[in-house]
Structure formats: structure tokens, C-alpha cells
Amino acid sequence: MTTTLSTALKISAAAASMALLVGCASQATEDMNARIDEAMMTAEDAQSTANEAQSTANAAMAAAEDAQATADDAMSAAQAAQSTADQNAQKIDRMFKKAMYK
């Protein structure tokens, strides 16, 4: 009877150990899954932020291109005005010289 009790205790101890190991393993798996889920959420937030930043950068680039086009138009108009002013100055000089020779 002592051997039966001893064997029963050994089997009980082994079963308890197995139950403890399985319980710890499942807890570790749950912890790992929770960490993975948290990491995935963080990555999704980072991707969302990156997408918003890209959208903002694209809008800024479009605004900069519009500003450059406006500046180019202004430069063209200024060059045309300078050309007209130079032509008028030459006309005035010719008229002045012509008047001086009379």
C-alpha cells in the first residue's frame, strides 16, 4: 500500500508539474500575442502618420510649384517691362539727339 501511495504521489506530482508548465506556457503565449498585437498597432499608427506626412509633403510641393510658376510669370513680365523701358529710353535719346542737331 505504501508503494501504491508513493506511486500515486509521484503521478500526482508529475501531473501537477505538467499542469504548471502548460499553464506557464499558455500564459507566455498570451503575453507574446499581446506584445505582437501592441507592436502591430504601433506599426499601423506609424504608417498612418507617415501617410499623413506624405500627403502634407505632396501638398507643399504642389504649392511650391504654383509659387514657382507665378514667380516665373512675374520674371517674364518684368523682363518685358525692362525691354520696353530700354526701347523708350533709346527713342528718347534719338529724339533728343535729333532735336540737338536741328
MDAnalysis code that builds the backbone (N, CA, C; Angstrom):
import MDAnalysis as mda
import numpy as np

u = mda.Universe.empty(306, n_residues=102, atom_resindex=np.repeat(np.arange(102), 3), trajectory=True)
u.add_TopologyAttr("name", ["N", "CA", "C"] * 102)
u.add_TopologyAttr("resid", np.arange(1, 103))
u.add_TopologyAttr("resname", ["MET", "THR", "THR", "THR", "LEU", "SER", "THR", "ALA", "LEU", "LYS", "ILE", "SER", "ALA", "ALA", "ALA", "ALA", "SER", "MET", "ALA", "LEU", "LEU", "VAL", "GLY", "CYS", "ALA", "SER", "GLN", "ALA", "THR", "GLU", "ASP", "MET", "ASN", "ALA", "ARG", "ILE", "ASP", "GLU", "ALA", "MET", "MET", "THR", "ALA", "GLU", "ASP", "ALA", "GLN", "SER", "THR", "ALA", "ASN", "GLU", "ALA", "GLN", "SER", "THR", "ALA", "ASN", "ALA", "ALA", "MET", "ALA", "ALA", "ALA", "GLU", "ASP", "ALA", "GLN", "ALA", "THR", "ALA", "ASP", "ASP", "ALA", "MET", "SER", "ALA", "ALA", "GLN", "ALA", "ALA", "GLN", "SER", "THR", "ALA", "ASP", "GLN", "ASN", "ALA", "GLN", "LYS", "ILE", "ASP", "ARG", "MET", "PHE", "LYS", "LYS", "ALA", "MET", "TYR", "LYS"])
u.atoms.positions = np.array([
    [0.808, -1.172, 0.000],
    [0.000, 0.000, 0.000],
    [0.865, 1.255, 0.000],
    [1.989, 1.160, 0.619],
    [2.893, 2.292, 0.641],
    [3.409, 2.573, -0.763],
    [3.703, 1.533, -1.489],
    [4.169, 1.753, -2.858],
    [3.065, 2.333, -3.722],
    [1.852, 1.927, -3.483],
    [0.734, 2.465, -4.242],
    [0.561, 3.941, -3.915],
    [0.664, 4.278, -2.664],
    [0.553, 5.671, -2.244],
    [1.718, 6.474, -2.804],
    [2.894, 5.888, -2.739],
    [4.084, 6.548, -3.259],
    [3.961, 6.761, -4.762],
    [3.485, 5.771, -5.456],
    [3.295, 5.884, -6.903],
    [2.231, 6.921, -7.211],
    [1.171, 6.936, -6.446],
    [0.101, 7.910, -6.649],
    [0.615, 9.323, -6.410],
    [1.450, 9.493, -5.374],
    [2.026, 10.811, -5.095],
    [2.952, 11.248, -6.228],
    [3.733, 10.284, -6.730],
    [4.644, 10.613, -7.835],
    [3.856, 11.020, -9.078],
    [2.805, 10.272, -9.358],
    [1.968, 10.593, -10.522],
    [1.289, 11.943, -10.321],
    [0.821, 12.201, -9.110],
    [0.183, 13.488, -8.810],
    [1.177, 14.630, -8.965],
    [2.400, 14.430, -8.473],
    [3.432, 15.464, -8.587],
    [3.771, 15.713, -10.050],
    [3.879, 14.640, -10.823],
    [4.180, 14.782, -12.249],
    [3.044, 15.507, -12.961],
    [1.816, 15.167, -12.643],
    [0.658, 15.812, -13.261],
    [0.603, 17.293, -12.890],
    [0.889, 17.591, -11.631],
    [0.890, 18.984, -11.186],
    [1.980, 19.767, -11.908],
    [3.138, 19.147, -12.055],
    [4.238, 19.803, -12.769],
    [3.860, 20.070, -14.215],
    [3.241, 19.095, -14.865],
    [2.820, 19.254, -16.257],
    [1.771, 20.364, -16.372],
    [0.829, 20.374, -15.444],
    [-0.214, 21.397, -15.462],
    [0.400, 22.783, -15.286],
    [1.375, 22.878, -14.395],
    [2.053, 24.150, -14.156],
    [2.806, 24.594, -15.402],
    [3.503, 23.672, -16.049],
    [4.245, 24.006, -17.263],
    [3.313, 24.434, -18.390],
    [2.224, 23.712, -18.558],
    [1.260, 24.060, -19.598],
    [0.645, 25.418, -19.295],
    [0.325, 25.661, -18.037],
    [-0.240, 26.955, -17.644],
    [0.739, 28.082, -17.906],
    [2.004, 27.881, -17.567],
    [3.024, 28.906, -17.809],
    [3.227, 29.118, -19.302],
    [3.219, 28.034, -20.055],
    [3.420, 28.142, -21.496],
    [2.271, 28.904, -22.147],
    [1.043, 28.622, -21.721],
    [-0.091, 29.325, -22.317],
    [-0.078, 30.796, -21.905],
    [0.349, 31.088, -20.686],
    [0.452, 32.486, -20.247],
    [1.526, 33.205, -21.057],
    [2.643, 32.525, -21.292],
    [3.709, 33.129, -22.090],
    [3.223, 33.387, -23.511],
    [2.447, 32.472, -24.061],
    [1.899, 32.648, -25.405],
    [0.943, 33.832, -25.439],
    [0.104, 33.951, -24.414],
    [-0.820, 35.087, -24.348],
    [-0.056, 36.401, -24.241],
    [0.997, 36.409, -23.415],
    [1.812, 37.620, -23.284],
    [2.469, 37.971, -24.614],
    [2.985, 36.958, -25.294],
    [3.637, 37.185, -26.584],
    [2.628, 37.710, -27.606],
    [1.434, 37.136, -27.622],
    [0.398, 37.608, -28.546],
    [-0.005, 39.045, -28.237],
    [-0.077, 39.380, -26.960],
    [-0.415, 40.756, -26.574],
    [0.667, 41.721, -27.047],
    [1.918, 41.322, -26.897],
    [3.024, 42.176, -27.351],
    [3.006, 42.319, -28.872],
    [2.721, 41.231, -29.561],
    [2.647, 41.289, -31.025],
    [1.522, 42.218, -31.456],
    [0.363, 42.102, -30.803],
    [-0.766, 42.981, -31.132],
    [-0.409, 44.441, -30.889],
    [0.262, 44.708, -29.779],
    [0.668, 46.079, -29.457],
    [1.659, 46.600, -30.498],
    [2.596, 45.753, -30.891],
    [3.569, 46.161, -31.905],
    [2.888, 46.434, -33.244],
    [1.911, 45.619, -33.592],
    [1.174, 45.826, -34.840],
    [0.406, 47.147, -34.802],
    [-0.216, 47.456, -33.666],
    [-0.950, 48.717, -33.540],
    [0.004, 49.904, -33.656],
    [1.171, 49.776, -33.026],
    [2.163, 50.845, -33.107],
    [2.631, 51.026, -34.546],
    [2.862, 49.927, -35.237],
    [3.288, 49.997, -36.637],
    [2.204, 50.618, -37.512],
    [0.948, 50.272, -37.261],
    [-0.152, 50.850, -38.034],
    [-0.266, 52.347, -37.780],
    [-0.085, 52.765, -36.521],
    [-0.104, 54.196, -36.202],
    [1.038, 54.916, -36.914],
    [2.209, 54.298, -36.905],
    [3.363, 54.903, -37.576],
    [3.116, 55.014, -39.078],
    [2.526, 53.998, -39.669],
    [2.221, 54.037, -41.106],
    [1.206, 55.129, -41.407],
    [0.210, 55.269, -40.547],
    [-0.795, 56.313, -40.729],
    [-0.149, 57.699, -40.658],
    [0.731, 57.884, -39.688],
    [1.436, 59.157, -39.549],
    [2.308, 59.423, -40.772],
    [2.983, 58.397, -41.248],
    [3.823, 58.550, -42.441],
    [2.980, 58.905, -43.661],
    [1.820, 58.292, -43.793],
    [0.930, 58.606, -44.917],
    [0.454, 60.052, -44.853],
    [0.115, 60.520, -43.646],
    [-0.305, 61.913, -43.478],
    [0.840, 62.862, -43.820],
    [2.047, 62.511, -43.386],
    [3.209, 63.349, -43.689],
    [3.461, 63.397, -45.191],
    [3.308, 62.269, -45.867],
    [3.490, 62.236, -47.323],
    [2.452, 63.101, -48.015],
    [1.222, 63.042, -47.536],
    [0.157, 63.863, -48.112],
    [0.458, 65.348, -47.929],
    [0.914, 65.708, -46.743],
    [1.273, 67.101, -46.469],
    [2.441, 67.540, -47.341],
    [3.423, 66.669, -47.492],
    [4.575, 66.987, -48.342],
    [4.151, 67.162, -49.794],
    [3.244, 66.323, -50.258],
    [2.749, 66.457, -51.633],
    [2.026, 67.785, -51.828],
    [1.217, 68.171, -50.843],
    [0.510, 69.451, -50.927],
    [1.500, 70.613, -50.920],
    [2.526, 70.515, -50.091],
    [3.547, 71.566, -50.039],
    [4.295, 71.659, -51.368],
    [4.579, 70.516, -51.967],
    [5.269, 70.508, -53.257],
    [4.400, 71.161, -54.330],
    [3.114, 70.865, -54.322],
    [2.204, 71.473, -55.296],
    [2.152, 72.988, -55.104],
    [2.106, 73.431, -53.849],
    [2.083, 74.868, -53.571],
    [3.389, 75.525, -54.019],
    [4.503, 74.849, -53.792],
    [5.797, 75.385, -54.208],
    [5.888, 75.474, -55.733],
    [5.358, 74.470, -56.420],
    [5.364, 74.504, -57.887],
    [4.496, 75.645, -58.407],
    [3.348, 75.876, -57.762],
    [2.491, 77.004, -58.146],
    [3.207, 78.332, -57.910],
    [3.883, 78.437, -56.781],
    [4.620, 79.660, -56.467],
    [5.742, 79.882, -57.482],
    [6.419, 78.808, -57.884],
    [7.490, 78.933, -58.873],
    [6.927, 79.388, -60.216],
    [5.778, 78.842, -60.594],
    [5.147, 79.255, -61.853],
    [4.775, 80.735, -61.804],
    [4.248, 81.186, -60.670],
    [3.895, 82.600, -60.511],
    [5.143, 83.471, -60.575],
    [6.214, 83.025, -59.926],
    [7.473, 83.777, -59.960],
    [8.038, 83.835, -61.380],
    [7.933, 82.732, -62.107],
    [8.405, 82.719, -63.496],
    [7.605, 83.700, -64.351],
    [6.281, 83.732, -64.145],
    [5.436, 84.680, -64.875],
    [5.810, 86.119, -64.525],
    [6.062, 86.375, -63.253],
    [6.442, 87.720, -62.817],
    [7.785, 88.120, -63.426],
    [8.726, 87.176, -63.486],
    [10.035, 87.463, -64.078],
    [9.889, 87.787, -65.562],
    [9.048, 87.035, -66.243],
    [8.812, 87.282, -67.669],
    [8.202, 88.665, -67.885],
    [7.229, 89.019, -67.055],
    [6.598, 90.340, -67.162],
    [7.605, 91.445, -66.856],
    [8.453, 91.233, -65.867],
    [9.458, 92.237, -65.511],
    [10.471, 92.409, -66.642],
    [10.866, 91.312, -67.269],
    [11.809, 91.405, -68.383],
    [11.182, 92.131, -69.569],
    [9.904, 91.862, -69.818],
    [9.208, 92.560, -70.907],
    [9.114, 94.050, -70.598],
    [8.818, 94.394, -69.357],
    [8.734, 95.805, -68.965],
    [10.098, 96.478, -69.091],
    [11.161, 95.781, -68.704],
    [12.507, 96.343, -68.815],
    [12.873, 96.566, -70.282],
    [12.492, 95.609, -71.115],
    [12.769, 95.751, -72.549],
    [12.047, 96.967, -73.123],
    [10.796, 97.145, -72.734],
    [10.026, 98.306, -73.195],
    [10.649, 99.598, -72.680],
    [11.073, 99.600, -71.428],
    [11.708, 100.788, -70.853],
    [13.011, 101.101, -71.586],
    [13.789, 100.074, -71.908],
    [15.042, 100.288, -72.648],
    [14.760, 100.859, -74.039],
    [13.731, 100.335, -74.717],
    [13.368, 100.846, -76.045],
    [12.923, 102.301, -75.964],
    [12.138, 102.618, -74.938],
    [11.680, 104.004, -74.764],
    [12.856, 104.930, -74.479],
    [13.809, 104.467, -73.682],
    [14.984, 105.289, -73.385],
    [15.779, 105.544, -74.662],
    [15.907, 104.538, -75.500],
    [16.630, 104.717, -76.763],
    [15.901, 105.698, -77.679],
    [14.573, 105.610, -77.725],
    [13.787, 106.540, -78.540],
    [13.977, 107.971, -78.054],
    [13.927, 108.136, -76.736],
    [14.089, 109.481, -76.162],
    [15.474, 110.017, -76.489],
    [16.496, 109.163, -76.382],
    [17.858, 109.602, -76.715],
    [17.951, 110.015, -78.185],
    [17.349, 109.226, -79.086],
    [17.383, 109.574, -80.516],
    [16.650, 110.886, -80.772],
    [15.491, 111.045, -80.109],
    [14.732, 112.280, -80.292],
    [15.524, 113.474, -79.757],
    [16.200, 113.307, -78.635],
    [16.986, 114.384, -78.052],
    [18.150, 114.751, -78.976],
    [18.825, 113.731, -79.505],
    [19.946, 113.987, -80.409],
    [19.459, 114.650, -81.691],
    [18.314, 114.196, -82.206],
    [17.750, 114.773, -83.416],
    [17.395, 116.236, -83.185],
    [16.854, 116.534, -82.021],
    [16.490, 117.911, -81.694],
    [17.744, 118.767, -81.531],
    [18.837, 118.181, -81.056],
    [20.078, 118.930, -80.847],
    [20.724, 119.292, -82.190],
    [20.560, 118.450, -83.197],
    [21.174, 118.696, -84.496],
    [20.386, 119.699, -85.318],
    [19.206, 120.026, -84.961],
    [18.403, 120.973, -85.719],
    [18.791, 122.371, -85.435],
])
